[in-house]
Amino acid sequence: MSAVARALELRRLVDEHAALRMLRMTSLPVAAAVLAEHLTSTTRLPVEDLHELIDADLDRLREHFDLSQTGKFYCTEWRQAGLLRRRPAEAARGETYELTPAALGALRYLGELQDPRTTVTESRLVSLAAQLHGLAVETDPDTSRRIETLERQRDELDERIRRIRHGEEPTLAPERARERVNDILQQAQALPTDFARVRDRFEQLGHDLRARILDSDDAQRSVLDDIFHGVNLIADSDEGRTFQAFAALVLDPERSEAFSDDVAQVLSREFAERLDRSSRRELSGLLRQLKTSSRDVHRALTDFARGLRRFVQSQEFQREREMRILLRNALAEAVPALRAVSPLHAMGELSLTGMTFSSISQPRVHDPSAAVASTPLTENSAAALDLAELRALVRESEIDFAELIADVNDTLADAVGPVSVGAVLARHPATQGLASVVGLLTLAVGQGAVDRSASEHVGWSGQDGLERTATVVRHEFHERVR
């Protein structure tokens, strides 16, 4: 890449990246201090709670900074700058704030400037050399060289075991031990940013899948077929598989217990007493941080996958796709019209849509006293259960198919050949009025036959006592129904 191309790319990065935008803010000290105080120890906070916490901080910060706005104003400003993300709350009503990956990256960079740590240490070089050596061994196609390397490692381990048994190999020096602890904590500080970046990638992947669903047609239905067959496309992506493997490692009870034991043993060592309080706190809460971040991303992954499946199975995508097609067709037809009609051409009167507009002064304020009952409530004593009355209520709300099946089978028993719905009603009048007629037609459609070339008259008595008739397509029963 040439210097010009790289300079142009970096200029675009400076203009668009939220982390660099945060570093250029005049209110950077306040924003970084407040956001790091309230949103790094916890992943998210309710909107109202964060506003109150920042308002309390502003009361003390105004002695040193020119801050004339409220916490709500600054939260809105930081959200528009890409530092905060506002989401619906999961367990209750309302919304929550959380830091974006860009804000986490900027806060981490500021923390490294404020408390610099050695980037090239002996432990890091040893780890780098060990990983490179392991990669070279595991990718060697010559099995004899791989076996020779493993046997050499085994001999070295046996020699170390012998030296430890005879007291010839001392424990790791305190300076080296603290150095490794700092390397571990420095790597752990990047985890919240990585988790947030994975979550954003899941959101983008879900958006891309919805776009693919809307753009799919009869010849390209792989996305729809996969979802209807229960395949989780988000979980089957590269990011999903990587995260699932990490979550299985962190949330495994046996491995988690071993991780906790290792942390406890490290903190009990003599060299750990010289660690500062923040390092000890970070090390002791490392597993909790991993589990919390993993659980948040896993919940987001599940919600996106369920929402995508619900989007397809509810047929909502068909309405959106139809609207998308109509808009595209309208735009396609508008392009040729530009050659003949100016966009400023008067179109005359246009009919309004179905949406009604009203003034804000028209709604009335709710008066709770209007809903108060004017007469006191009376308490009625419980009456005995009447089975016949209950049966009558059921017959009023549902069709008595048991009675209709008995009527059909009774008519067939005395008839020669098939019988029609009209014949059944002639022998057994409709006790439920029109509902009995509808029930017989339903039975004939499911277990009888429909002769659309013929018709017949059916009759019933309404609730007002008047006789009614209707002409319907002939429905017949050829055998007993059940």
C-alpha positions as CSV (number, residue, x, y, z in Angstrom):
1,M,0.0,0.0,0.0
2,S,1.4,3.4,-1.0
3,A,1.7,6.3,1.4
4,V,-1.1,8.2,-0.3
5,A,-3.5,5.2,-0.1
6,R,-2.6,4.6,3.5
7,A,-3.0,8.3,4.4
8,L,-6.5,8.4,2.8
9,E,-7.5,5.2,4.6
10,L,-6.3,6.5,7.9
11,R,-8.1,9.8,7.4
12,R,-11.3,7.9,6.8
13,L,-10.6,5.9,10.0
14,V,-10.0,9.1,12.0
15,D,-13.3,10.5,10.8
16,E,-15.4,7.4,11.3
17,H,-14.0,5.4,14.2
18,A,-15.8,6.1,17.4
19,A,-12.7,5.3,19.6
20,L,-10.7,8.0,17.8
21,R,-13.7,10.3,18.0
22,M,-13.7,9.8,21.8
23,L,-10.0,10.6,22.1
24,R,-10.6,13.9,20.3
25,M,-13.5,15.0,22.6
26,T,-12.9,18.1,24.7
27,S,-14.8,16.3,27.5
28,L,-12.6,13.2,27.3
29,P,-11.4,13.3,30.9
30,V,-14.9,13.5,32.2
31,A,-16.4,11.0,29.8
32,A,-13.6,8.4,30.3
33,A,-13.7,8.7,34.1
34,V,-17.5,8.5,34.4
35,L,-17.9,5.7,31.9
36,A,-15.1,3.6,33.3
37,E,-16.4,4.1,36.9
38,H,-20.0,2.9,36.2
39,L,-19.9,0.7,33.1
40,T,-16.7,-1.4,33.3
41,S,-17.4,-3.3,36.5
42,T,-20.9,-4.1,35.2
43,T,-21.9,-4.7,31.6
44,R,-25.0,-2.6,31.5
45,L,-27.1,-0.2,33.7
46,P,-30.7,1.0,33.4
47,V,-31.0,4.4,31.7
48,E,-32.5,6.2,34.7
49,D,-29.9,4.8,37.1
50,L,-27.0,5.9,34.9
51,H,-28.5,9.4,34.6
52,E,-28.7,9.6,38.4
53,L,-25.2,8.4,38.9
54,I,-23.7,10.8,36.4
55,D,-25.7,13.7,37.9
56,A,-24.2,12.9,41.3
57,D,-20.7,12.9,39.7
58,L,-21.3,16.1,37.9
59,D,-22.1,17.9,41.1
60,R,-18.5,17.2,42.3
61,L,-16.9,17.5,38.9
62,R,-18.2,21.1,38.3
63,E,-15.7,22.3,40.8
64,H,-12.9,21.5,38.3
65,F,-14.6,21.4,34.9
66,D,-17.0,23.5,33.0
67,L,-20.1,21.2,32.9
68,S,-23.4,23.0,32.4
69,Q,-25.6,20.1,31.2
70,T,-27.2,17.2,32.9
71,G,-26.3,13.5,32.9
72,K,-29.1,12.7,30.5
73,F,-27.7,15.2,28.0
74,Y,-24.2,13.8,28.2
75,C,-25.5,10.3,27.8
76,T,-27.3,11.2,24.7
77,E,-24.2,13.0,23.4
78,W,-22.0,10.0,24.0
79,R,-24.6,7.6,22.5
80,Q,-24.6,9.7,19.3
81,A,-20.8,9.6,19.3
82,G,-20.9,5.8,19.3
83,L,-19.7,5.3,22.9
84,L,-22.9,4.1,24.4
85,R,-25.5,1.7,23.1
86,R,-29.1,1.8,24.3
87,R,-31.0,-1.5,24.3
88,P,-34.3,-2.7,25.7
89,A,-34.0,-4.3,29.1
90,E,-34.3,-8.1,29.2
91,A,-35.8,-8.7,32.6
92,A,-38.0,-5.7,33.1
93,R,-39.5,-2.7,31.3
94,G,-37.3,0.1,30.2
95,E,-33.9,0.4,28.5
96,T,-30.3,0.0,29.5
97,Y,-27.0,1.6,28.6
98,E,-23.8,-0.3,27.8
99,L,-20.4,0.5,26.4
100,T,-19.6,-0.1,22.7
101,P,-16.5,-1.9,21.6
102,A,-15.0,1.4,20.4
103,A,-15.5,2.9,23.9
104,L,-14.0,-0.2,25.6
105,G,-11.0,0.0,23.3
106,A,-10.4,3.7,23.9
107,L,-10.7,3.2,27.7
108,R,-8.2,0.3,27.5
109,Y,-5.8,2.5,25.5
110,L,-6.1,5.3,28.1
111,G,-5.5,2.9,30.9
112,E,-2.3,1.7,29.3
113,L,-1.1,5.3,28.9
114,Q,-2.0,6.0,32.5
115,D,-0.4,2.8,33.9
116,P,2.1,1.6,31.3
117,R,3.2,-2.0,31.5
118,T,6.2,-3.6,29.9
119,T,5.1,-5.1,26.6
120,V,8.2,-7.2,25.9
121,T,8.8,-9.5,29.0
122,E,10.6,-12.7,29.4
123,S,7.4,-14.6,30.1
124,R,5.8,-13.3,26.9
125,L,8.8,-14.2,24.8
126,V,8.9,-17.7,26.4
127,S,5.2,-18.1,25.6
128,L,5.7,-16.9,22.1
129,A,8.5,-19.3,21.5
130,A,6.5,-22.2,23.0
131,Q,3.5,-21.5,20.8
132,L,5.7,-21.3,17.7
133,H,7.5,-24.5,18.6
134,G,4.2,-26.3,19.2
135,L,2.8,-25.1,15.9
136,A,6.0,-26.3,14.1
137,V,5.7,-29.8,15.7
138,E,2.0,-30.3,15.2
139,T,2.1,-29.3,11.5
140,D,5.2,-31.5,10.7
141,P,4.1,-34.2,8.2
142,D,7.1,-36.3,9.2
143,T,5.9,-38.6,12.0
144,S,9.4,-39.7,13.0
145,R,10.4,-36.1,13.7
146,R,7.2,-35.5,15.7
147,I,7.8,-38.6,17.8
148,E,11.5,-37.6,18.3
149,T,10.4,-34.1,19.5
150,L,7.8,-35.5,21.9
151,E,10.3,-38.1,23.3
152,R,12.8,-35.2,23.9
153,Q,10.1,-33.2,25.7
154,R,9.3,-36.3,27.8
155,D,12.9,-36.7,28.7
156,E,13.1,-33.0,29.7
157,L,10.0,-33.5,31.9
158,D,11.5,-36.5,33.5
159,E,14.7,-34.6,34.2
160,R,12.7,-31.8,35.8
161,I,10.8,-34.2,37.9
162,R,14.1,-35.7,39.2
163,R,15.5,-32.3,40.0
164,I,12.4,-31.2,41.9
165,R,12.4,-34.4,43.9
166,H,16.0,-33.8,44.9
167,G,15.4,-30.2,45.6
168,E,17.7,-29.0,42.8
169,E,15.1,-26.8,41.0
170,P,13.8,-23.8,43.0
171,T,10.4,-22.3,42.5
172,L,9.9,-19.4,40.1
173,A,11.4,-16.1,41.3
174,P,9.0,-13.6,42.7
175,E,9.9,-11.0,40.0
176,R,9.2,-13.5,37.3
177,A,5.9,-14.6,38.9
178,R,4.7,-11.0,39.2
179,E,5.7,-10.5,35.6
180,R,3.5,-13.4,34.5
181,V,0.6,-12.2,36.5
182,N,0.8,-8.8,34.8
183,D,0.9,-10.5,31.4
184,I,-2.2,-12.5,32.3
185,L,-4.1,-9.5,33.5
186,Q,-3.0,-7.5,30.4
187,Q,-4.5,-10.2,28.2
188,A,-7.6,-10.3,30.3
189,Q,-8.2,-6.6,29.9
190,A,-8.8,-7.1,26.2
191,L,-11.6,-9.7,26.8
192,P,-14.5,-7.2,27.3
193,T,-13.6,-5.5,24.1
194,D,-13.4,-8.9,22.3
195,F,-16.8,-10.0,23.7
196,A,-18.5,-6.7,22.7
197,R,-17.0,-7.0,19.2
198,V,-18.3,-10.6,18.9
199,R,-21.8,-9.4,20.0
200,D,-21.7,-6.6,17.4
201,R,-20.7,-9.2,14.8
202,F,-23.7,-11.3,15.8
203,E,-26.0,-8.3,15.3
204,Q,-24.5,-7.6,11.9
205,L,-24.8,-11.3,11.0
206,G,-28.4,-11.3,12.0
207,H,-29.1,-8.2,9.9
208,D,-27.4,-9.8,6.9
209,L,-29.4,-12.9,7.3
210,R,-32.7,-10.9,7.3
211,A,-31.6,-9.1,4.2
212,R,-30.9,-12.5,2.5
213,I,-34.3,-13.8,3.5
214,L,-36.0,-10.7,2.0
215,D,-33.9,-11.0,-1.2
216,S,-34.5,-14.8,-1.6
217,D,-36.8,-16.1,-4.3
218,D,-38.2,-19.5,-5.4
219,A,-34.9,-20.4,-6.9
220,Q,-32.8,-19.4,-3.9
221,R,-34.4,-20.7,-0.7
222,S,-31.5,-22.2,1.1
223,V,-31.8,-19.7,4.0
224,L,-35.6,-20.4,4.5
225,D,-35.1,-24.1,4.2
226,D,-32.4,-24.1,6.8
227,I,-34.4,-22.1,9.3
228,F,-37.6,-24.2,8.8
229,H,-35.5,-27.3,9.5
230,G,-34.3,-25.9,12.8
231,V,-30.7,-25.0,11.7
232,N,-29.4,-22.1,13.7
233,L,-27.5,-20.1,11.0
234,I,-26.1,-17.6,13.5
235,A,-24.7,-20.4,15.8
236,D,-23.3,-22.2,12.7
237,S,-21.3,-19.1,11.6
238,D,-17.5,-18.8,12.3
239,E,-18.1,-16.4,15.1
240,G,-20.8,-18.6,16.6
241,R,-18.7,-21.8,16.5
242,T,-15.7,-19.9,18.1
243,F,-17.8,-18.4,20.8
244,Q,-19.6,-21.7,21.6
245,A,-16.3,-23.4,22.0
246,F,-15.1,-20.7,24.4
247,A,-18.3,-20.7,26.4
248,A,-18.1,-24.5,26.7
249,L,-14.6,-24.1,28.2
250,V,-15.6,-21.3,30.6
251,L,-19.0,-22.7,31.7
252,D,-17.7,-26.3,32.2
253,P,-18.1,-27.0,36.0
254,E,-14.9,-29.1,36.2
255,R,-12.7,-26.7,34.3
256,S,-14.2,-23.7,36.1
257,E,-13.5,-25.3,39.5
258,A,-9.9,-26.0,38.4
259,F,-9.5,-22.4,37.2
260,S,-10.8,-21.1,40.6
261,D,-8.4,-23.4,42.5
262,D,-5.5,-22.1,40.4
263,V,-6.4,-18.5,41.1
264,A,-6.7,-19.2,44.8
265,Q,-3.3,-20.9,44.9
266,V,-1.6,-18.1,43.0
267,L,-3.1,-15.5,45.4
268,S,-1.9,-17.5,48.4
269,R,1.7,-17.5,47.3
270,E,4.2,-15.2,49.0
271,F,5.0,-13.2,45.8
272,A,1.3,-12.3,45.4
273,E,1.4,-10.3,48.6
274,R,3.5,-7.7,46.7
275,L,0.9,-7.3,44.0
276,D,-1.1,-4.1,44.3
277,R,-4.7,-4.2,45.4
278,S,-6.2,-3.7,41.9
279,S,-4.2,-6.5,40.4
280,R,-5.3,-8.9,43.2
281,R,-8.9,-7.8,42.7
282,E,-8.7,-8.3,38.9
283,L,-7.1,-11.8,39.3
284,S,-9.6,-13.0,41.8
285,G,-12.6,-11.7,39.7
286,L,-11.2,-13.0,36.4
287,L,-13.4,-16.1,36.2
288,R,-16.5,-14.2,37.2
289,Q,-15.8,-11.6,34.5
290,L,-15.4,-14.4,31.9
291,K,-18.6,-16.1,32.9
292,T,-20.6,-12.8,32.9
293,S,-19.3,-11.7,29.5
294,S,-19.8,-15.2,28.1
295,R,-23.4,-15.3,29.4
296,D,-24.2,-11.9,28.0
297,V,-23.0,-12.9,24.5
298,H,-24.7,-16.3,24.7
299,R,-28.0,-14.6,25.6
300,A,-27.6,-12.2,22.7
301,L,-26.8,-15.1,20.4
302,T,-29.9,-16.9,21.5
303,D,-32.2,-13.9,21.2
304,F,-30.9,-13.1,17.7
305,A,-31.4,-16.7,16.6
306,R,-34.9,-16.9,18.1
307,G,-35.8,-13.5,16.5
308,L,-34.6,-14.7,13.1
309,R,-36.6,-17.9,13.3
310,R,-39.7,-16.1,14.6
311,F,-39.3,-13.5,11.7
312,V,-39.5,-16.4,9.2
313,Q,-42.1,-18.7,10.9
314,S,-44.5,-15.8,11.6
315,Q,-44.6,-15.0,7.8
316,E,-43.6,-11.4,8.6
317,F,-40.8,-11.7,6.1
318,Q,-43.4,-12.2,3.3
319,R,-45.1,-8.8,4.0
320,E,-41.7,-7.0,4.2
321,R,-40.5,-8.7,1.0
322,E,-43.7,-7.8,-0.8
323,M,-43.3,-4.1,0.3
324,R,-39.6,-4.3,-0.8
325,I,-40.7,-5.5,-4.3
326,L,-43.3,-2.8,-4.6
327,L,-40.8,-0.1,-3.7
328,R,-38.3,-1.4,-6.2
329,N,-40.9,-1.5,-8.9
330,A,-42.0,2.0,-8.1
331,L,-38.4,3.3,-8.3
332,A,-37.8,1.4,-11.5
333,E,-40.9,3.0,-13.1
334,A,-39.9,6.5,-11.7
335,V,-36.5,6.5,-13.5
336,P,-38.0,6.6,-17.1
337,A,-40.5,9.2,-16.0
338,L,-37.7,11.6,-15.1
339,R,-37.1,12.1,-18.8
340,A,-40.7,13.3,-19.4
341,V,-41.8,14.8,-16.1
342,S,-39.8,17.1,-13.8
343,P,-39.6,16.2,-10.1
344,L,-41.0,19.7,-9.4
345,H,-44.0,19.2,-11.7
346,A,-47.3,19.9,-9.9
347,M,-49.4,16.7,-9.4
348,G,-52.6,18.3,-8.3
349,E,-54.6,17.0,-5.3
350,L,-53.6,13.7,-3.8
351,S,-55.9,11.6,-1.6
352,L,-54.7,11.1,1.9
353,T,-53.7,7.7,3.3
354,G,-55.7,5.9,5.9
355,M,-53.7,7.5,8.7
356,T,-55.7,10.2,10.6
357,F,-54.0,13.2,12.0
358,S,-55.2,15.0,15.1
359,S,-54.1,17.9,17.2
360,I,-52.2,17.2,20.5
361,S,-54.8,19.4,22.2
362,Q,-57.6,16.9,21.5
363,P,-56.6,14.1,23.8
364,R,-58.2,14.4,27.3
365,V,-56.4,13.7,30.5
366,H,-57.5,10.5,32.2
367,D,-59.6,11.2,35.3
368,P,-59.3,8.3,37.8
369,S,-62.5,9.4,39.6
370,A,-64.6,8.8,36.5
371,A,-63.9,5.0,36.8
372,V,-65.1,4.9,40.5
373,A,-68.3,2.9,40.8
374,S,-71.2,5.0,42.0
375,T,-72.9,2.2,43.8
376,P,-71.3,-0.1,46.3
377,L,-70.4,-3.6,45.3
378,T,-72.6,-6.4,46.6
379,E,-71.4,-9.9,47.5
380,N,-73.4,-12.8,46.2
381,S,-73.3,-16.1,47.9
382,A,-72.0,-19.1,45.9
383,A,-74.8,-21.3,44.4
384,A,-74.8,-25.0,43.9
385,L,-73.3,-26.3,40.7
386,D,-76.0,-27.3,38.1
387,L,-74.7,-29.8,35.6
388,A,-77.6,-29.3,33.3
389,E,-77.0,-25.6,33.2
390,L,-73.4,-26.1,32.5
391,R,-74.2,-28.4,29.6
392,A,-76.6,-25.8,28.2
393,L,-73.9,-23.1,28.4
394,V,-71.4,-25.4,26.6
395,R,-74.0,-26.1,23.8
396,E,-74.5,-22.4,23.3
397,S,-70.7,-21.9,22.7
398,E,-69.7,-25.1,20.9
399,I,-71.2,-27.4,18.3
400,D,-72.4,-30.7,19.7
401,F,-70.5,-33.0,17.3
402,A,-71.3,-36.1,19.4
403,E,-75.0,-35.6,18.8
404,L,-74.5,-34.9,15.1
405,I,-72.4,-38.1,14.6
406,A,-75.2,-40.1,16.3
407,D,-77.8,-38.5,14.0
408,V,-75.8,-39.3,10.9
409,N,-75.1,-42.9,11.8
410,D,-78.8,-43.4,12.8
411,T,-80.0,-42.0,9.4
412,L,-77.5,-44.3,7.5
413,A,-78.7,-47.4,9.4
414,D,-82.2,-47.1,8.0
415,A,-81.3,-45.8,4.6
416,V,-80.3,-47.6,1.4
417,G,-77.2,-45.9,-0.1
418,P,-75.7,-42.5,0.8
419,V,-77.7,-39.8,2.7
420,S,-77.3,-36.1,2.3
421,V,-77.2,-33.4,5.0
422,G,-80.8,-32.5,4.1
423,A,-81.9,-36.0,4.8
424,V,-80.2,-36.1,8.2
425,L,-81.9,-32.8,9.1
426,A,-85.3,-34.1,7.9
427,R,-85.0,-37.1,10.3
428,H,-83.2,-35.2,13.1
429,P,-84.0,-31.4,13.2
430,A,-81.2,-29.0,14.1
431,T,-81.3,-28.7,17.9
432,Q,-78.6,-25.9,17.8
433,G,-80.0,-24.1,14.8
434,L,-77.5,-22.9,12.2
435,A,-74.7,-24.4,14.3
436,S,-76.0,-27.9,13.7
437,V,-76.1,-27.3,9.9
438,V,-72.5,-26.0,9.9
439,G,-71.5,-29.0,12.0
440,L,-73.0,-31.5,9.5
441,L,-71.4,-29.7,6.6
442,T,-68.0,-29.9,8.4
443,L,-68.5,-33.6,9.0
444,A,-69.4,-34.3,5.4
445,V,-66.3,-32.4,4.2
446,G,-64.0,-34.4,6.4
447,Q,-65.6,-37.9,6.2
448,G,-68.1,-37.7,3.4
449,A,-68.3,-36.5,-0.2
450,V,-69.2,-33.2,-1.8
451,D,-71.2,-33.2,-5.1
452,R,-70.7,-29.7,-6.6
453,S,-72.9,-30.5,-9.5
454,A,-76.0,-30.7,-7.3
455,S,-77.6,-28.7,-4.6
456,E,-80.3,-29.1,-1.9
457,H,-82.3,-27.2,0.6
458,V,-81.6,-27.4,4.3
459,G,-83.7,-25.9,7.1
460,W,-83.5,-25.0,10.8
461,S,-85.3,-23.1,13.4
462,G,-83.7,-19.9,14.7
463,Q,-83.6,-18.6,18.3
464,D,-86.6,-16.4,17.5
465,G,-88.7,-19.5,16.6
466,L,-88.8,-18.7,12.8
467,E,-88.0,-21.3,10.3
468,R,-85.2,-20.6,7.9
469,T,-83.9,-22.4,4.8
470,A,-80.8,-22.2,2.7
471,T,-79.5,-23.7,-0.6
472,V,-76.2,-25.4,-0.3
473,V,-74.0,-27.7,-2.4
474,R,-75.0,-31.3,-1.9
475,H,-73.0,-33.0,0.9
476,E,-73.4,-36.8,1.3
477,F,-72.4,-39.5,3.8
478,H,-71.6,-42.9,2.4
479,E,-70.5,-44.7,5.6
480,R,-70.6,-44.4,9.3
481,V,-68.7,-41.4,10.7
482,R,-66.8,-41.2,13.9
